Amino acid sequence: MAEGGTGEQGGKRGRRLRIAAAAVVLLSLAGYAVVQVARDQLFEPDPYHCLVRGGEDDAPYQLEPQMLRNAATIEAVGSARGLPERAATIALATAMQESMLRNIDYGDRDSVGLFQQRPSQGWGSVEQIMDPVYSAGKFYERLVEIPDYTELPLTVAAQRVQLSAFPDEYAKHEPRADQLAAALTGRRPAAVSCGGKRAEEPAAGDADEVRKKLVREFGPELRATVVTGGSGRGAPGSGLTIPVRAVTRDTGDTGGAEGGEGGAGADVRRGWQLAHWAVANASRLGIERVAYADRVWQAGDTADPADRWRKTDGAKQSEVRLTLVR
């Protein structure tokens, strides 16, 4: 639950005020508990799910497509601002605690959205806050105002933005947030995948819609070219190519993508960042195939999502290629 930057003003001392304050605390605790239970009960597991691969000692992180999609948006907005991976980790852990990475339209008092920001505390209108791009941007705006925020414990940095009644709760999400950030920033290649039986047939993809969402989240510097597929049966559908080098940003991180040639560099990492964003958005945008470097991800109803990336000789390291459902 995110409060405003100035906090609530203290009042006069006295017995009535202490009783009122205690009642407010109890109501907040009750409201928080109800919201947490509601979140768990309203969302049923979907056979179509996503996995984020961790390091050698980390188990894969399973989550719903909407959760991964929101996480990818949070990371992309930070990347568009040139922020380091640590900023994404802090933002992701915060959203995990506040909304379980679901863009919910309810919360304690007037809290809504991924970060449970409150219109009454100056975060914006309900309509604005319910826009993940806007809400992530507002979170980062306040985060970067904190001196040396990348050196602070995650709980401290998150709490200075959120002013939550439960500041210690952010810490428990740090391991998963680290895992998500490593994948979504592209530091860990071929680490994001989705698959399983879908409840409905995937809708056809719209190249202009995909390009619009890419530019809105990653910024206007991104350039994607629409590619038209063949018309014969079995011919590849239309899609987009995204040049990697043209959108590379210096985020201050020095590590290259794991598994790249000699530790690779910012271009390879950026390529995997864009490829993972596409996989995260595949079910919503009708993306059927994602190709980058020596790997291809193919959507499908069967098989473990962890097995959906395969080796190929046809993909390029200089661009990410998306093929859309026809």
N, C-alpha and C positions, 0 to 999 in steps of 0.2 A: 504494500500500500504506500504510494508515494505522496508525501505531503508537500507543501509549498516551501519555498526557499527561506521564508522568515519564521515559520513555526507559529503556533497559536500563543497568543499573549496570556501571560499569567494574570490572575485576578486577585481580589482581596483574600486575605487569609480568614479563616474562621471555620467553624464546624460545618456550616451548610456547604461551603465550598469544598471541604474535604469529602463530605458525603457525595456531592455531585460529581467530583472528580473520580471517586471510587466507582460510582455507578457507570460513568463513561468508560472506564477501563474494563469493567465487567462486560458491558455491552459490546465493546470492541472485541474482547476475547471470544464472546459468544458468536458475534458476527463472523469473525475470522474462522472459527471452527465450522460454522454452517457452510461457509463458502468452500472450505477445503473438502468437506464431505460431499457437497453438491458437485464439485469438479470430478471427484472420483466416480460418482454414481451416474452422471449424465453422459459419459463417454465410454462406449463399449469398445473392446479391442476389435480391430478390423483385420480380416485375413490378409488383406493387402497392407504390408507394413514396410518399414524402412530400417536399415541397420547402418550404424556408423562404426567402422572398424577402429580399434585402438592399437596400441603398441603391442609388442610381443607378450607382455604380461597383463594386458587389459582385455577383458571380455568385450565382445561387440555390444554396442548400446542400441537397443531396439526402441523405436518410437513410431508414433503415428505419422502418416504423410503430412498432415496439417502442422504438426509440431516441427518436423524437419523443414517444411516450407517457411514457417515463421522464423526459425533459426537462421536459415539461409538469407532471409531478408535482413535480419538484424546484423549479420556479418557483412553483407553487401553494403549497407548504409554506412557502417564504420569504415569499410575499405574506401568508399567514395570520398570520405573525409580525410583519407590518408592516415588513419589511426592504426596503431600496432595491434598485434594479435591479442595482447593483454587486455586491451579495451573491449574486444569482442568477447573474451572470456568473462569479464566482469558483467557485461550486458547480458550474456546468455545465462549465467548463473542467477542473475536478478530475475529475468523473465521466467526461468524454471521455478523459482520460489513463488513469484507473484501470481503466475497464471498457468504453470505447467506448459508453457509455450503454446497456449491456446488463446486466440484473440476473443476473449469473453466480454460480453456486454453487461456484466454485473460484478459486484464486489462489495467490500465493506464500505458503508456510506455511499459516496458517489464515485468510488473507484471503478475504472473500466480498463479494458485493453490488456495488452501483453505485459505491461509494467504496472498495471493497476494505478494509473495516474488519475488525479482528481481534478475535474474542471474547476471546482471551488478553490483550489489551491494554485491556480495560475498555470496549469499544464496545457490548457487549450480547451476547445469545445469537445463534447462527447464525440461528435462526428470526426473531428481531427484526431483525437486519441485512438479511435477505433481503426485508424489507418496505420498499419504496422510501420510504414516508411516514416510517417510523421512521428509516431511515438518513439521509435528507435532514435530518430534524429534529436528529439528533445532530451532523451536520456543522455546521449553523447554530448550534447551541448553543456549540460550541467557537469558531466563527468570530467571533461577537459578543463573545467574551471578549478578543479581540485589540484593543488600543487603536488607534483611527483606522484600522481595517482597510480602509475604503473609499479611503483615501489611499495605501495601500501598493501597490507593484507586485503584480500578480496572483500571480506566482510566490512572492513572499515571504508573502503572506497564505495561500495554499493550503498552503505548506510548514509554516507554523506550526500548522496544523490537522493535517496528515497525517504530518509527520515522515518523509517518504519518503526512500528511498535514492537517488532520482533527482529532486531538487527542480527542476532546470532544465527538465524535460519539460513542465511545466504551461503555460509561456509560449507554446508553439507552437499551443495551442488557443484562445488569447484572441480572435483575429478571429472564428472561428466561434461561440464562446460569446457574444461581443458581439451577433452577428447573431441568434442564438437568443433571447437575453434581450430584445432590442429587440422581437422579434415576440411572444414569449410573455407579456411584461408588457403588451402592447397598445399600446406606443408606435408601432409600425408596423402600420397596419391592413391587413386582407386579405392578410397576409404568410405565412400557414401554410395549406398545402393538401395533400391526398393524392388519389391516383387511380391508374389502371392496372388491368390484368387481374388479378382475384383468383383464387387457387388454389381457393377454396371459396365457395359462396354465403354472403352475410352472414347471421348468425343474427338472429332477431327481437330487438328491443331491449326491455329491461325498465325502465320509467320509475323504479321504486323503486330499482333497482340503480344507475342513473345518478345519481339524487339522493343516494343514500348515498355514492357515490364523490366527488361534488362537495363534499358537506359534510365528508367526512373529510379532503380535501386542502385546501380553502379555509377550513374552519372553520365552527362552528355558526351564525355570523351569516348565512350564506348561506341564502336562502329560495327554493325552487323549487316551482312549482305544476304538478301533473300535468294535462295537457289530453287529453281523449278525442276521437279523430277520428271521422269518419263511418264507416258500415258499408258503403256502396256501393262498387262497383268503381271504382278511381281516386280514391277519397276519401282525404284526408290521414290518415296514421296518428296514433296517440297520440304524445304528446311532453311537453315541459316548457317552461315560460316562467320565465326567471330575471330578476327585476327588478335593474337595474344599480345604481341609486342606493342601494338598501338595503344593498349589500355593499361600497360604496366605502371604501377605507382610505387614509390619508395615509402614503405610504411615504417621504416626503421628496424625491421627484422632482418637479421643477417643470415639465418639458416635457409638452405635451399630445400627443395622438395625431396623427401626420402625416395630413394630408388631411381632418381634421375642420374644422368651421366655426371660422375664426379661431384655429386651433391647438387647439380644443376644450379639454376639461378632464379632470379625473380620472374623471368618469362615462364619457365616451367611451372613454378608455383602458381602464377596467375592463371595459366591454362587449366590446372586442376581445380582452382577456385571456381572458374566459370563452368567447367564440366560438372562439378558437384552441385552447383546452383541449378543447372539444367536437370539433373537427376531428381533433386529435391522438388522441383516444380513440374516434373513430367506428368503426373496424374492430373494436375489441374490444367496444364497448358497443352496437353495432347502431344507431348514429345515422346517419340517411339524409340529413338536411337541417339546415343551421344558418343562421339568418337574424339579421342584426343591422344596424342603421342602414340604409344603402341598398344592402346587399349580401346575396346568398344563395349559400351553398356547397351543392352537391348531390353526393352520392356517386355513383360510377359506374365502370364497367370501362374506359371508353374515354377518349381525349383526355389531353393533357398536364395533370398536376395544377396547373400554373401557370395554366391557363385555367378552373379550376373555379369561381371566384368570379364572379358576374355581378351587374349592376346590377338593382335592383328598386324599385318604388314601395310595396311592401307591408310591408316590415319597419319596426320601430320602434326609435328610438334609446334608449327608456327600458327596453327589455328584450331579452334574447337568447332566441330561440325555437328549440327543438330538436324535430325530427320524427324518430321512431324507425321502424326497419324493422318491418313487420308480418309 
